[in-house]
Amino acid sequence: MSLTEREKIAALISQAMTLYAVHMQEGNIPEHQSIIDFVLKSIPEQHRKSLSMDMIDEIFAFISTNHMEPS
């Protein structure tokens, strides 16, 4: 079974958000760059047509409310 386009976009968005957090902790994100800008620039061109702000917001909200600190 292969992933749907929505599932692929969700995976790419969550990966970009994770990378943003890691780079932010390391001080490698320019001060003016938002997580939205980072996500938009991180999504491969062939998947951008399926990307929406609603989906980014939905995934960000899900990750924020279900975030677990490492043990």
C-alpha positions, -999 to +999 in steps of 0.1 A: +000+000+000+014+034-010+009+067+008-017+091-004-006+125-015-020+140+018+000+115+038+031+123+019+026+161+025+019+155+062+052+135+065+071+162+047+056+190+068+063+172+101+099+165+090+104+202+081+090+212+115+114+189+132+144+202+112+133+237+120+133+229+157+167+213+156+183+241+135+167+267+158+182+250+189+216+250+172+213+287+162+213+279+125+180+296+116+181+333+107+162+354+132+136+366+106+128+332+092+095+318+105+086+281+107+061+287+079+088+301+056+111+271+065+083+246+058+074+262+025+110+262+013+116+226+025+087+210+006+099+195-028+085+213-058+065+183-070+044+183-037+038+220-034+006+220-053-010+199-026+003+221+002-020+244+021-018+267+051-047+248+067-027+216+065+004+232+079-017+247+108-034+214+114-001+195+116+015+222+138-014+221+162-013+183+163+024+182+170+021+210+196-006+193+216+009+158+214+046+167+218+065+145+242+098+154+258+126+129+253+133+107+284 
